[in-house]
């Protein structure tokens, strides 16, 4: 399939697909006689996994590593669980930081901080 077909099936823009190839997140496809990229069906699932991992907060570097390991079948369930657990802890830390930021903003709105007067 061509890049436009892959884009339609996954909801990922052609430009993003090319970017992922350039960065090594997605393997570069073979090219047809006309010079167009030809993508195998397997890349639909791979691109969907990349998109989902991005939504879950994984960095492109992490996604690149996971993708290579998953699709080369060299990632065990244990390793995947460890990586997901690590990401879960990172998310917990971000949540705590966001809660602290929210409290500080609420304090500022209530006039209970170093800002002079209420922010309205």
N, C-alpha and C positions, 0 to 999 in steps of 0.2 A: 504494500500500500504506500501511497505517497504521503508527504508531510501534511497536506490539507486533510486527508482522510484520518490520519492519526490525531490531528488537532480536533476534528469533529467528534471522534469517538471518545476522546478524553477530556475535552473542554480546556485543553492547554493550548495557548497560542503557538503558532508556527515559530515566532521569534523566541519564545521561551524554550521550545524544543531545541532550536538551534543553539541557544545559550547553554542548555544542559549538556548538549553534545560537546560544545567548546570547552566547558568546565570539567568534562569527564564524568558527569553525573549519569548521563545516558550514553551508551556505546554509540559510536558513529556507525551509521548504516552503510550498506553497500550502495553503490550507485548503478542505475540502469544505463543502457546504451545511450539514452538521451541526456545523461548527466544528473538526472533527478535522483534524490534519495529514495531508496526502497526499504521500507520498514517491515520487519516480520511481525506477525500477529502477537508474538510474545511481548513486544514492546508496548502494547496497549496496557497490559497488566502492570508492567514495570513502571510506566508513566503514571498510572493511577496510584501505585504504591508511593511513588515520589511525591505526588501531589498531596496524598493523605499524610505522609510523614511531615511535609512542610506545614500542613494545617495543625499538626500536633506539636509544632514548635521545634522540630529538628532542624539543625543548620544544614546548609548544602554540603559542608564537609562530612557531617555525620550521615547524611542521606547517601552520599557517594559511597562511603564505606559500607553502609548497610545494604545498599542496592547491589554492589559487587558481590558481597558475601551471600546475600539471599539468592541471587540468580545464578551464582556459581555453585550453589548448594553447600557452601562451606561454613554456613552459620548454623550452629546447633540451637536447639530450643533453649538450652541453658544460657548460651551467649545472648540470644535475643531477649530473654527474660532479664538478664543483667543490664543490658542496654536500656530496656524499657524502664526498669526500676531506677536507674540513674537519671533518666529523663524525668521520671515522676518526682524524684527528689528536687531536681532543678525547678520544676514547676511549683512545688511546695514553697521553695525559697522565694520565687517570684511573687507568689500569692501573698506571702507575709510582707514582702517589700511594698506591694501595692496597697495592702491594708494599712500599713504605716503611713504611706503617702496620702491615702484617703482620710485618715484620722487627722493628719496635719492640715489638710485642706479644710476639713470640717471645723477644726479648731480655729483656723483663720476666719472662716465664715462667721463663727460665733464670737469673734473678738478675743479668743483665748490664746493668742500667740503674740509674737513680737511685732506683728503688723499693728499699726495704730488704728483703732476703731474697727468696725465690722466691714467686711467686703460685701457690698451689695450692688 
